[in-house]
């Protein structure tokens, strides 16, 4: 064990403030990234958790969350997709919108909300049926005018499991409660495709279909099939692998100006807090050990070696702080999950925060090197 690591181990109380500062600096950034990524995952959960290997969208669409009506494709595209020998199932992602009005009980308030509706095929193993839907949920949605809502949206819509409400001037019943499908803007209401049609939210005369969900024989060939479909699209559509589209959705959200401002400010604030507290903590710890360092000088240890010692110590402080960042972030994600709010942590952001914390710790170590000038052997005689 090196001298720097031994010092951190036996005198850990002196470095606790630095470790905590680094940990919360990282948490400040990762918590916001996790929240924003979770928003995207909530919006696109029906797609991300489907059995589709490939998504087919409009030719100019760059991401689902900002595509608008351009995400649909002409109805003649679906038969063309089937011409690829690897394709086994194609279904449109049907959806719409309507006014939701709850049926308040005595003493309760009437709530009116415009909701986003999604239709799924309730056939077992359907490509549009999310993989995390329980068998009970699938069967419940087969009932006419049955709907499912995420548990985080129940209070917002003024209903609970088994309640009735009015949607698009038709009576519907909350037959299932979902988990992990939160809504930040419009509440998502899921139903069977038959119910969607009975509510008048699926226009049979429309010449366009929603984004197409495609399942292939071998999921390992998704990239290859995507390229084949795009090569024969003739500008009518663009095929994406599900993982590729999910990544594009996350990137589109992170490019939003207000979110970029939030994250930029968090990085800046985290850097200032980390450097300020960590450098002062390291400076105080070095001053507390100044006599020991002077003894090392008297024994012939060079100033350069002492500088390396302080920098190594600061690096170890950064590593420990990074470990606590991971622990705190995991705890926050558990709290979010228990509250029904999913959080996502892209690998590139985890790497970015890890590098940032190590840079902060090394920068703090550099700012603490000036204290070593007081470690003169003559000071031992005072």
N, C-alpha and C positions, 0 to 999 in steps of 0.2 A: 504494500500500500504506500502510495506516494505521501510526502510530507503535507502537500496541500490537501489531499483527501483526508488524511488523518486529522488535520487541523479542523476541517469542516465537520468531521464525525464527532470529535471530542468537545468542540466548542460550538455546537450547532445553535445554541440559544442566541449567540451574537449575530448569526446569519439568518435567523428566522424572518426578520422583516424583509430582507432582500428576496428570499424565496417566495414569501407571500405576495410581494409586489409583482414579481415576475409571473407568478401563477395567475393572479387576477388580471394582469395585462393581457395574457394570452386568452383568458376566459372572456374578457370584454370583447375581443374580436371574434372568437369562435362561437360564442353564444349568439351574436347577431348573424353571423354566416349561417349557423344552424337554423335559426328562426326563418331567415329569408329562403333558404333552401327548402325548409319544411313547407313553406307557403306554396312553392312550386310543386312539391311532391303531393300536397293536398289537392291542388288544382288538377294535376294530371294523374292522380292515383288510379282512376279507372283504366287508363292506358298502361301505365307502368306495371300494374298488377294483373294485366290481362294475359291470356295465353297466346297473344299475337307475337310473332317473331319479327314482322315487318309492318310498318305503317305507311300507307300511301296517302299523300296530301297534295294540295295544289302545287303547281310548278314553282311558284314564287314564294312559298311559305318558308320561313327560316326558323320558326319555332311555333309550337302550339299556342303558347300563352298570349302571343300578340298577333295571331293569324287572322282573327275575325272570320268573316264569311268566306274568305279566300281559301280556307282549309279544305273545302269540299272539292269533289271531282265529278266530271260527267258520269252519268249512270252506265254508259257503255264501257267504262274503264274496267268494271268488275269482271265481265266475261273475258276481257283481254288478259287480266291477271291470271285467270285460271288456265290460260294457254301455256304457262310455264309448268313443266312436268313436276316440279318440286312443290307446287302450291296444292294444299289439300282443303283449305277453307278460307273464304273471304266473306267478311261481314262489314257493313257500314256502322260507324259509331253514330247512332242516331241521338239527337238531342233537340232541345228547344228551350222555351221559357214561358212562364205564365205567372199569374198573380195567385199567391197563396193567402188564404184567409182561414185562420183557425176557428174552431167552434168553442168559444170560452164557456167555462162552467160558471155558476153563480159566484160573483166576487172576483172573477178573473177578467183581464183586459183582452179585448179583441186585438189581434196582431195581423197586420197586412204586410206582405213582403213579396217582392218579385224574385222568383227563384229560377235557377238553371236546372233543367231536367235532362236526365240521361236514360236511354233505353238499353237494356241488356237482354240478350237471348237467354232465357232461363233453362234451355236444354242443358243437360248435364255435360260438362266438358266443353261448352261452347267457347269459341275464340273470344267473344266479347264479355264473357262472365269472369270477373276477377278471381284469381286463384285463392284469395283469402276469404271469399264468401263461404260461410258455413252451409251445410246441406239444409239446415233449417231455414236459413235466409233464402236460399234458392227456391225452396218449396213455397215459402211465404209469398214470394214475389209472383208466383204463378197465379195467385188469386187475382181476379179482375179488380182494378182500381186499388191495388195494394202498392205501397211505396215504402222505401227505406231511406232513413236519414241518419247522418252521423250524430253521435251522442252530444257533440259540442254544439250542434245547431238546434237541439230540441227546445231549449229555453228561448232561443231567438224566434222560433216559429210558434211558440206557445203550445206545444204538444208534448205528449209522451207516448210510449209504446201502447198501441191499441186505440189511440184517439182518432177521431175523424176530423177532416178539414175540407175546405173547398179549394180546388186547384183548377184554374181555367174554367170556372163555373161548373165543375163536376165534383161530386163528393168522393174523397179518397180516404184510405185508412192507413195509418202508420203501422205496418205489419212487421217491420224489422228495424233494428237499430244497428248501425255500422260503427266501426272503430277504425280511426286512421284516415278518415276522409273529411277533414275540417275545411271550412270555407271562410275566407277572409272577406271577400266582397259578397257576391251572390251565393246563397245557400244552394248546395247541390242536393237534388231530390232524385233518387234512382228508382226505376220501375221496369217492368217488362216491356218489350217492344209492343206487345199487344195492348197493354194499358196506355202506352204513349200514343198509339194510334187511336184508341177509344177516346182519349182526352183531346183529340184534334191537334196534336203537336207534331204529327208526321204527315206531311203533305204527299199523298200518293201520286199526284200529278207533277211533282217537281222533277226537273231534268237533271238534278245534281244529287249526289249522295254525300253524306258526311265523310270524314276521313275513313279510309278503308283499313280494317284490321285483317292481317294476312297471317295464316299459319302454314308452315312448310313441313315437309317430312322430316328433315334433319335440321334442327336448330343451329347446328354447327356450321351450316352452309348459308346462314343469314346474309352475311356480307356478299357472298358470291351471287345469291339470288337477287339481292338488292341491285347489284351492278347490272345484272341481266335485265331486270325490269326497267331500270333507268335507260338502258341502251335502246329499248323498244318503246319508250314512252311517247315519242314524237311530240314532246312539249306539253302533253296533256296532264302530266302528274310528275311527282318526284317521290321515290320510295326511300324510306329510312329504316334502319334497324331500330328496334325499340330502345336499345341502349344509346344509340346515336341521337335519337330524338330527345331522350331524357336529358342528355348532356346539353343539347341545344337549348332546351327549356330553362335549365339552370343558368346557362350563360346569358340568355336573353333577360332574365330577371336581374342578374348582377350588373348588366349594362344600363339598367334604368338609372337615370340621373340622380334621383333622390336617394336611391339605395347606394349608389356610388359615393355620394356625399357622406352618408352615414358611415359606411365602411372606411372611407378615407379618414374621417375625423376620428374614428375608433382606433385606427392604426397609429395616427399621430398622437392621440391622447395616451394610448398604451405605451408608446415609445417614451414620451415625456415622463410618465409616472414611473415606468420601469427604470429608466436611467437615473432619474432624480433620487428615488428611494434606494435603489441598489448601490449607486455610487457612494451615497452618504453612509450606508450601512457598512460597505466594504472599507471605506475610509476610517470609520470608527473602530472596526475590528482590527485593522492594521495598527492604528494608534494604540489600541489596548495591548497589542503584542509587540510594541516597539522595543522593549528591553530584550525580548527574546531574539528579535531580528538584529539588534545591536550585538548580541552575543554571537550570533552567526557571523556577523562582519568581523568580530574580533578573532574568530576561529579561521578566518581566511576566505569566507564565502564572498564572492564578488557581488557588486551591486546588480550586475546583469542577471545573476542567478536569483537574486531576491525579486527582481522584476518578473522573471519567469514564474516564480512561486506565486506571486500575487495574481498574475494573469491566469495561471492554472486554477487557482482557488476560485477566481471569478467565473471561469468556465464550468467548474463543478457546481457552483451555485446555480448557473443557468440550466445545467442538466437536471438538477433536483427540482428547480422551478418548473421546468418543462414537464417533469413527471407529475407534479401536483396539478399542472394545467390539465393534463389528461384525466386525472382523477376527478377534478371539479367539473370538467366538461361532461364526463360520463354521468355524474350525479345530476347535473342540470338536464341532460337528455332523459334521464329516468323520470324526473319531475314532469317534464313536458309530455312524456309518453303516458304517464298516469293521468294527466289532465286532458288527454286526447289530442295533444298537439305534436305532430311528428317533427323531428329535427333531422337534418342531414348535414354531413360534414365531408365535403369533397376533399379528396386526397391532396389536391394542389394547395388548398387553403391550410390544411394541416401542416404540410411541408413549409409553406410560407410563414406560418406562425412559429414553427419550430426554429427556422432560421432567424426570424426576428428576435426571438427571446435569447438566442445564443449571441447575436450581435449586440443586444442590449447589455448582456452580462459582460462581454469582452470590452465594450465601450466604457462600462462602469469601472472595470478593472484598470483601464488606461487612465481614467480620471483619478484613480486612487494612488497612482504611482508616485505622485509628488510627495506623499507622506513619508516615503522611504528615505528622503533626505535627512529626516530626524533620527535615523537609525545609525548614529555615529558611535563607535566603540567608546569614545570619551564620555558619552552620556551615562555609561554604566558607573562612572566614578562620582556622579552627582548624588 
